[in-house]
Amino acid sequence: MNFRYGFGKGYVEFNIDEGNILAELHQNEVSVLLTGEEEVIRALNNPIGSGRLSEIVKPGEKVVIVTSDITRPMPARTVLPPLLDELGKAGVKDDDITVVFALGSHRPHTDEEKACLVGDEVFRRIRCIDSDPGQCERLGFTSRGTPVDIFREVARADRRICLGNIEYHYFAGYSGGAKAIMPGVSSRDAIQMNHSAMVRDEARAGALEGNPVREDIEEVTGFVPIDFILNVVLDEKKRIIKAVAGHYIEAHREGCRFLDSLYKVKIPGKADIVLTTPGGFPKDINLYQTQKALDNAKHAVRDGGIVILLASCREGLGEKVFERWINEAASPDALIERIQENFELGGHKAAAIAMVLKRARVFLVSELDEKLVRKLFMEPFNSAEEALKEAFNRLGAGSSVILMPHGGSTLPVAE
C-alpha cells in the first residue's frame, strides 16, 4: 500500500505491505452540519454559558483579542472577520481593538507572518502585536504559587477575548480555553512554575479534572478575567468543523467533548512499529512542536518497539533551553532525573522525549543534521522507506505497524 503524509510544506511517500498494518488512525466519523466561517457565525450567535459578545462589550472599551502564534494551526484569518463584525454590532471601533499573538516562550513573528495569520484586510484594519514575556505585570499568585505575570496590553484591557484551537495537550489535557492567557501571554517564570506540575501522573493528555496544570491555568482567570472565548476544532484537512463560543470553561468543555468524539481513536492493540507525523507545517516547524506527535505515539507502541517520526524540523530544535539540555545530556535517564530534581522550562520537552525513548527506539526522518539527531538519542534516516526497512530488519518482517498521519491530534486508546 502506498501512503503520502505531510512533511513541512510538502509530502513524503512510502509503501508498506497491507498484511503488516494493524491500523491507520484517522478521525472518527462525526456529524458535521456547518464548516468554516459559517460554523464560527453559528457559535457566535449561540454562545455557551454567556450572553452574546455584542451584549457584553460596550463602546469605548479597550478590547484585546488573544490568538495563537504561527506554531499553532489556529485559523485566525477565518475566525476574526465574523468576530470583528460582532464587536462592530456593539459599537466597538477598530482603533479600540488590539490582536495579541500569544507567544508563550516562542519566537516573535515577522510582519509578513502576522499578516498571514490574520489575513491582509484584518492586518490593515486592526493593530496586531506579539506578546512580550519581558513586559508583564504581576497581579498575584495562584494557590500553587504560580506568579500571575500577564503581558501589559492584556492585563490593562477592559475586555479580553481568547481564541484558540482545541486539541490534545500532553500535560495540560487539552489546548484552548484559558491556555491563551497562561502560558500564552505570561512570563517565562510563570510558565515554568505552571509547567513544573507536568511530572505528576494526573497531568496527561485528555485529562481535565484533577489535572494540576489545567487547574492552575484556570485559576489565573481570577486575576485576569476572560470575557469571552471562541475556540475551534479542526478536522484532518484543517477545516473548522466545530466552533464553541462563550464562557471560558463551559464553552471550552463542550469543545473538548467534541474533540474526544473526533480524535480519541481506539486501537486493537499496541504495535511493534508506529509511524507518526505531526501532519506537516506548521506543526513540524521545529522539534519543540513536533514532540507532541511523538508523545501521542507512545500510547500505540509496545515496549521495545520502534517509533518512526516524520517531521521536517526546518527551524531546528526551536528553543534555547531545550537545545542546552540536549547538548548537556549523557543519556535519556539523565534527562528524566534532571527534570525531577530541577524543573526548567524548555528542558521539560527534552525530558518528555526521554520518557518515550525509555519505551521505544525513535527513528527520525527530518531536515536536521545527523549528528544532532544522534545527540537527541534518536537514529537519523533520509527517507521513510529507509526507516521502515531498518525497523523491519530489526524487529522482523512480520512486525505490526500502526500509522498516525495526524500524530499531534490523534490520541490512541485501547479497545
C-alpha positions as CSV (number, residue, x, y, z in Angstrom):
1,M,0.0,0.0,0.0
2,N,1.2,3.5,-0.9
3,F,1.0,6.3,1.6
4,R,1.5,10.1,1.3
5,Y,1.9,12.1,4.5
6,G,2.5,15.8,5.2
7,F,6.1,16.8,5.7
8,G,6.9,20.5,6.1
9,K,5.0,22.3,3.3
10,G,5.2,19.1,1.1
11,Y,4.8,15.4,1.4
12,V,6.7,12.1,1.8
13,E,5.7,8.9,0.3
14,F,6.3,5.3,1.3
15,N,5.0,1.7,0.9
16,I,4.0,-0.9,3.4
17,D,2.6,-4.4,2.8
18,E,-1.1,-4.4,3.8
19,G,-0.6,-7.5,6.0
20,N,1.7,-5.6,8.3
21,I,-0.7,-2.8,9.0
22,L,-2.6,-3.1,12.3
23,A,-4.4,0.2,11.9
24,E,-4.1,3.7,10.3
25,L,-5.5,6.2,12.8
26,H,-7.9,8.8,11.3
27,Q,-10.6,10.9,12.9
28,N,-13.8,9.2,13.9
29,E,-17.0,9.8,11.9
30,V,-18.9,12.7,13.4
31,S,-22.0,14.7,12.3
32,V,-21.0,18.0,10.8
33,L,-23.6,20.4,9.6
34,L,-21.6,23.6,9.1
35,T,-17.9,24.3,8.4
36,G,-15.5,27.2,8.3
37,E,-16.9,30.8,8.8
38,E,-20.5,29.6,8.8
39,E,-19.8,27.4,11.8
40,V,-18.0,30.3,13.5
41,I,-21.0,32.6,13.0
42,R,-23.3,29.9,14.4
43,A,-21.2,29.6,17.5
44,L,-21.1,33.4,18.0
45,N,-24.9,33.5,17.6
46,N,-25.3,30.7,20.2
47,P,-22.8,31.3,23.0
48,I,-22.5,28.7,25.8
49,G,-22.8,30.0,29.4
50,S,-22.8,33.7,28.5
51,G,-24.5,36.4,26.6
52,R,-23.6,37.3,23.1
53,L,-20.3,39.2,22.7
54,S,-22.2,42.2,21.3
55,E,-24.2,42.3,24.5
56,I,-21.1,42.1,26.7
57,V,-18.7,44.7,25.2
58,K,-19.5,48.4,25.3
59,P,-18.5,51.2,23.0
60,G,-15.3,52.9,24.1
61,E,-13.9,49.9,25.9
62,K,-10.4,48.7,25.0
63,V,-10.6,45.2,23.7
64,V,-7.8,42.7,23.3
65,I,-8.2,39.5,21.2
66,V,-5.6,36.9,22.2
67,T,-4.9,34.4,19.4
68,S,-2.3,31.7,18.7
69,D,1.1,32.2,17.2
70,I,2.5,30.6,14.0
71,T,3.3,27.3,15.7
72,R,-0.4,26.5,16.0
73,P,-2.9,25.7,13.2
74,M,-5.5,28.2,14.6
75,P,-7.2,29.7,11.5
76,A,-7.4,33.2,12.8
77,R,-7.9,34.6,9.3
78,T,-11.2,32.7,9.2
79,V,-12.4,33.4,12.7
80,L,-11.5,37.1,13.1
81,P,-13.8,38.7,10.4
82,P,-17.1,37.4,12.0
83,L,-15.8,38.2,15.5
84,L,-14.9,41.7,14.4
85,D,-18.4,42.0,12.9
86,E,-19.9,41.0,16.3
87,L,-17.8,43.7,18.0
88,G,-18.9,46.2,15.4
89,K,-22.6,45.5,16.4
90,A,-21.6,46.5,19.9
91,G,-20.3,49.8,18.6
92,V,-16.6,49.0,19.2
93,K,-14.3,50.9,16.9
94,D,-11.3,49.3,15.2
95,D,-9.0,51.7,17.0
96,D,-10.0,50.2,20.3
97,I,-9.2,46.7,19.3
98,T,-5.8,45.0,19.5
99,V,-4.9,41.5,18.4
100,V,-2.2,39.9,20.6
101,F,-0.4,36.9,19.3
102,A,0.2,34.6,22.3
103,L,3.9,33.7,22.0
104,G,4.3,32.0,25.4
105,S,8.1,31.2,25.2
106,H,8.2,31.1,21.4
107,R,10.0,33.4,19.0
108,P,8.5,36.7,17.7
109,H,6.8,37.0,14.3
110,T,7.7,38.9,11.3
111,D,5.1,41.4,9.9
112,E,4.6,39.0,7.0
113,E,3.8,36.2,9.4
114,K,1.3,38.4,11.3
115,A,-0.4,39.3,8.1
116,C,-0.6,35.7,7.0
117,L,-2.1,34.6,10.3
118,V,-4.9,37.2,10.5
119,G,-5.3,38.0,6.7
120,D,-4.3,41.1,4.9
121,E,-7.5,43.1,5.5
122,V,-7.6,42.5,9.2
123,F,-3.9,43.3,9.4
124,R,-4.5,46.7,7.8
125,R,-7.6,47.4,9.9
126,I,-6.5,46.2,13.4
127,R,-3.4,46.8,15.5
128,C,-1.6,43.4,15.7
129,I,1.2,42.8,18.1
130,D,3.2,40.0,19.7
131,S,3.0,39.3,23.4
132,D,6.3,40.1,25.2
133,P,7.2,38.0,28.3
134,G,9.6,40.8,29.4
135,Q,6.7,43.3,29.5
136,C,4.4,41.7,32.1
137,E,2.6,42.9,35.2
138,R,2.5,40.8,38.3
139,L,-1.1,40.5,39.5
140,G,-0.6,38.0,42.3
141,F,0.0,34.3,42.8
142,T,-2.2,31.2,42.3
143,S,-2.8,28.8,45.2
144,R,0.0,26.6,43.8
145,G,2.5,29.5,43.9
146,T,2.5,30.3,40.2
147,P,3.1,34.1,39.6
148,V,0.3,35.7,37.6
149,D,2.5,37.7,35.2
150,I,0.4,38.9,32.3
151,F,1.5,40.9,29.2
152,R,0.8,44.5,30.0
153,E,-1.5,45.1,26.9
154,V,-3.7,42.2,28.0
155,A,-3.6,43.0,31.8
156,R,-4.8,46.6,31.2
157,A,-7.5,45.9,28.7
158,D,-11.1,46.5,29.6
159,R,-12.2,43.3,27.8
160,R,-10.3,40.1,26.9
161,I,-11.4,37.7,24.2
162,C,-9.4,34.4,23.8
163,L,-9.2,32.5,20.6
164,G,-7.7,29.0,20.1
165,N,-8.0,25.6,18.5
166,I,-8.7,22.7,20.8
167,E,-6.5,19.6,20.5
168,Y,-4.9,17.2,23.0
169,H,-2.0,18.6,25.1
170,Y,0.3,16.1,26.6
171,F,0.2,17.5,30.1
172,A,-2.4,20.3,30.1
173,G,-5.0,17.8,28.9
174,Y,-6.3,20.0,26.1
175,S,-5.3,23.2,24.4
176,G,-7.7,26.1,24.1
177,G,-9.7,28.0,26.7
178,A,-7.7,29.9,29.3
179,K,-4.5,28.5,27.9
180,A,-4.4,31.6,25.7
181,I,-3.6,33.6,28.9
182,M,-1.5,31.0,30.7
183,P,1.0,30.3,29.2
184,G,0.1,32.3,26.1
185,V,0.7,35.9,27.4
186,S,2.6,35.1,30.6
187,S,6.2,35.5,31.7
188,R,8.8,32.8,31.5
189,D,8.9,32.4,35.3
190,A,5.1,32.0,35.4
191,I,5.1,29.4,32.6
192,Q,8.0,27.5,34.2
193,M,6.1,27.3,37.6
194,N,2.9,26.2,35.9
195,H,4.6,23.6,33.7
196,S,6.6,22.1,36.6
197,A,3.5,20.1,37.5
198,M,3.8,18.1,34.3
199,V,5.8,15.4,36.1
200,R,2.7,14.4,38.0
201,D,0.6,11.4,36.8
202,E,-2.6,13.5,36.7
203,A,-1.0,15.8,34.1
204,R,-1.7,13.9,30.9
205,A,-3.4,14.2,27.5
206,G,-7.2,14.1,27.7
207,A,-7.4,14.8,31.4
208,L,-9.1,17.9,32.9
209,E,-10.5,17.2,36.3
210,G,-7.7,16.8,38.9
211,N,-5.0,17.9,36.3
212,P,-2.8,20.3,38.3
213,V,-1.5,22.1,35.2
214,R,-5.0,22.8,33.8
215,E,-6.4,23.8,37.2
216,D,-3.5,26.2,37.7
217,I,-4.1,27.7,34.3
218,E,-7.8,28.3,35.0
219,E,-7.1,29.8,38.5
220,V,-5.2,32.6,36.7
221,T,-8.6,33.9,35.4
222,G,-9.4,35.0,38.9
223,F,-6.8,37.7,38.5
224,V,-7.3,38.5,34.8
225,P,-10.8,37.6,33.7
226,I,-11.6,36.2,30.3
227,D,-14.8,37.9,29.0
228,F,-15.4,35.5,26.0
229,I,-13.7,32.7,24.2
230,L,-14.1,31.5,20.6
231,N,-12.4,28.1,20.1
232,V,-12.5,25.8,17.1
233,V,-11.8,22.1,16.4
234,L,-10.2,21.3,13.1
235,D,-10.5,18.0,11.1
236,E,-7.6,16.3,9.4
237,K,-7.8,18.7,6.4
238,K,-7.5,21.6,8.9
239,R,-11.1,22.7,8.3
240,I,-13.2,24.2,11.1
241,I,-15.9,21.6,11.8
242,K,-16.8,22.7,15.3
243,A,-16.8,26.1,17.0
244,V,-17.7,26.9,20.6
245,A,-18.1,30.4,22.0
246,G,-18.9,32.0,25.3
247,H,-17.8,31.1,28.9
248,Y,-14.1,30.2,29.1
249,I,-14.8,26.9,30.9
250,E,-18.3,25.9,29.8
251,A,-17.7,26.5,26.1
252,H,-14.2,25.0,26.3
253,R,-15.5,21.8,27.9
254,E,-18.1,21.4,25.1
255,G,-15.3,21.7,22.6
256,C,-13.3,19.1,24.5
257,R,-16.2,16.7,24.4
258,F,-16.5,17.1,20.7
259,L,-12.7,16.6,20.3
260,D,-13.0,13.3,22.2
261,S,-15.7,12.1,19.8
262,L,-13.5,13.0,16.9
263,Y,-9.9,12.2,17.8
264,K,-9.9,9.6,20.6
265,V,-9.3,6.6,18.4
266,K,-9.5,3.0,19.6
267,I,-6.7,0.7,18.6
268,P,-6.8,-3.2,18.6
269,G,-3.5,-3.4,20.4
270,K,0.0,-1.9,20.6
271,A,2.2,-2.2,17.5
272,D,5.8,-3.2,17.0
273,I,6.3,-0.2,14.8
274,V,4.4,3.2,15.0
275,L,4.9,5.6,12.1
276,T,3.8,9.1,13.1
277,T,3.9,12.7,11.8
278,P,2.5,16.0,13.1
279,G,1.0,16.4,9.6
280,G,3.3,18.9,8.1
281,F,3.7,22.7,8.5
282,P,3.3,24.4,10.9
283,K,3.2,21.6,13.4
284,D,6.6,20.2,12.3
285,I,8.3,23.6,12.1
286,N,10.8,22.5,14.8
287,L,11.3,19.6,17.2
288,Y,9.9,21.6,20.1
289,Q,6.5,21.5,18.4
290,T,6.9,18.0,16.8
291,Q,7.4,16.4,20.2
292,K,3.6,16.3,20.7
293,A,3.2,13.8,17.8
294,L,5.9,11.7,19.3
295,D,4.3,11.8,22.7
296,N,0.9,10.6,21.4
297,A,2.7,7.7,19.6
298,K,3.9,6.3,22.9
299,H,0.3,5.2,23.6
300,A,0.3,3.0,20.5
301,V,3.8,1.3,20.5
302,R,4.7,-1.8,22.5
303,D,7.6,-1.7,24.9
304,G,10.8,-2.3,23.0
305,G,9.2,-1.3,19.7
306,I,10.2,1.5,17.3
307,V,8.6,4.8,16.6
308,I,9.3,6.4,13.2
309,L,8.8,10.1,13.3
310,L,8.4,12.1,10.1
311,A,9.0,15.8,10.7
312,S,10.8,18.5,8.7
313,C,12.0,20.5,11.8
314,R,13.3,23.1,9.3
315,E,13.8,25.6,12.1
316,G,15.9,23.2,14.2
317,L,15.2,22.4,17.8
318,G,13.1,25.5,18.4
319,E,14.1,26.6,21.9
320,K,17.4,27.5,23.5
321,V,17.0,25.8,26.9
322,F,15.7,22.7,25.1
323,E,18.9,22.7,23.0
324,R,21.1,23.2,26.0
325,W,19.5,20.3,27.9
326,I,20.0,18.1,24.9
327,N,23.7,19.1,24.5
328,E,24.4,18.5,28.2
329,A,22.7,15.2,28.5
330,A,24.6,11.9,28.7
331,S,21.6,9.7,28.4
332,P,17.7,9.7,28.4
333,D,17.8,8.7,32.0
334,A,19.9,11.7,32.9
335,L,17.2,14.0,31.3
336,I,14.4,12.3,33.3
337,E,16.4,12.6,36.6
338,R,17.2,16.2,35.9
339,I,13.6,17.3,35.3
340,Q,12.5,15.6,38.6
341,E,15.3,17.4,40.5
342,N,15.1,20.8,38.9
343,F,12.3,21.7,36.5
344,E,13.3,24.2,33.8
345,L,11.0,25.4,31.0
346,G,12.4,24.1,27.7
347,G,14.1,21.2,29.4
348,H,10.7,19.7,30.0
349,K,10.4,18.9,26.3
350,A,13.8,17.1,26.4
351,A,12.6,15.1,29.4
352,A,9.3,14.2,27.6
353,I,11.2,12.9,24.6
354,A,13.4,10.9,27.0
355,M,10.3,9.3,28.5
356,V,9.3,8.0,25.1
357,L,12.9,6.7,24.5
358,K,12.6,4.7,27.7
359,R,9.8,2.7,26.0
360,A,10.9,2.6,22.3
361,R,13.6,3.4,19.9
362,V,12.9,6.5,17.8
363,F,13.9,6.8,14.1
364,L,13.7,10.4,12.9
365,V,13.2,11.4,9.2
366,S,13.8,15.2,9.2
367,E,16.0,18.0,7.8
368,L,18.1,18.1,11.0
369,D,21.8,17.3,10.9
370,E,22.5,13.6,11.5
371,K,24.9,14.4,14.4
372,L,22.2,16.5,16.1
373,V,19.7,13.7,15.7
374,R,22.1,11.2,17.4
375,K,22.6,13.8,20.2
376,L,18.9,13.6,20.7
377,F,19.3,9.8,21.3
378,M,17.4,9.1,18.1
379,E,18.5,7.5,14.8
380,P,18.6,9.6,11.7
381,F,17.2,8.5,8.3
382,N,16.9,10.2,5.0
383,S,13.5,8.8,4.0
384,A,10.5,7.0,5.4
385,E,11.3,4.0,3.2
386,E,14.8,3.7,4.7
387,A,13.5,4.0,8.2
388,L,10.8,1.3,7.6
389,K,13.3,-1.1,6.0
390,E,15.6,-0.8,9.0
391,A,12.7,-1.2,11.5
392,F,11.6,-4.4,9.8
393,N,15.2,-5.7,9.7
394,R,15.5,-5.2,13.5
395,L,12.0,-6.4,14.6
396,G,11.2,-8.9,11.9
397,A,9.4,-8.9,8.5
398,G,6.1,-9.8,10.2
399,S,6.1,-6.8,12.5
400,S,2.8,-5.0,13.0
401,V,2.5,-1.3,12.2
402,I,0.2,1.5,13.4
403,L,0.2,4.6,11.2
404,M,-0.6,8.0,12.7
405,P,-0.7,10.6,9.8
406,H,-2.0,13.2,12.3
407,G,0.0,12.3,15.3
408,G,-0.3,15.6,17.1
409,S,-4.1,15.4,17.0
410,T,-4.9,11.7,17.4
411,L,-4.9,10.1,20.9
412,P,-4.8,6.2,20.7
413,V,-6.8,4.4,23.3
414,A,-7.0,0.7,23.9
415,E,-10.3,-1.1,22.9
